[in-house]
Amino acid sequence: MDTLVKGFIREKYGFIPTLEFEDRNIKDDLLMPWQQLSDSIPGRINKQIERIRRYADIGE
């Protein structure tokens, strides 16, 4: 699984960082309490694993 995930990330999201940063204001409606975020992490990871598996099977 590690090799599959590394390849997916490298191909879909790879970039060379500019190391230039800017401050941004984050709207409150994009934030959630820690417990809610923590509870949602397993489901989010499982969705990404399924996406990567589909990508490996058929390509995107």
C-alpha positions in Angstrom: 0.0 0.0 0.0 2.9 2.4 0.8 4.3 2.2 -2.7 0.8 2.7 -4.2 0.1 5.8 -2.1 3.6 7.3 -2.8 3.1 6.9 -6.5 -0.3 8.4 -6.4 0.8 11.4 -4.4 3.9 11.9 -6.6 1.9 11.7 -9.8 -1.2 13.7 -8.8 0.1 16.3 -6.4 3.9 16.5 -7.0 5.3 20.0 -7.4 8.4 22.0 -6.6 7.7 24.3 -3.7 8.5 28.0 -4.2 9.0 28.5 -0.4 7.0 31.8 -0.7 4.3 32.1 1.8 1.4 34.5 2.4 -0.9 35.0 5.4 -4.5 34.0 4.9 -7.6 34.5 7.0 -9.5 31.3 7.5 -13.3 31.6 7.8 -14.8 30.1 10.9 -17.2 27.9 8.9 -14.1 26.0 7.6 -13.1 25.0 11.1 -14.4 22.3 13.4 -13.8 21.2 17.0 -10.9 18.7 17.5 -13.2 15.8 18.5 -15.3 16.2 15.3 -12.2 16.3 13.2 -10.6 13.3 15.0 -13.8 11.3 14.6 -13.9 12.0 10.9 -10.3 11.1 10.1 -10.8 7.3 9.6 -13.6 7.8 7.1 -11.6 10.4 5.2 -8.6 8.1 5.0 -10.7 5.2 3.8 -12.2 7.4 1.1 -8.8 8.4 -0.1 -7.6 4.7 -0.1 -10.5 3.8 -2.3 -9.7 6.6 -4.6 -6.1 5.5 -4.9 -7.2 1.9 -5.5 -9.5 3.0 -8.3 -6.7 5.1 -9.7 -4.3 2.2 -9.7 -6.9 -0.1 -11.4 -8.1 2.2 -14.2 -5.9 5.3 -14.0 -7.3 8.9 -13.9 
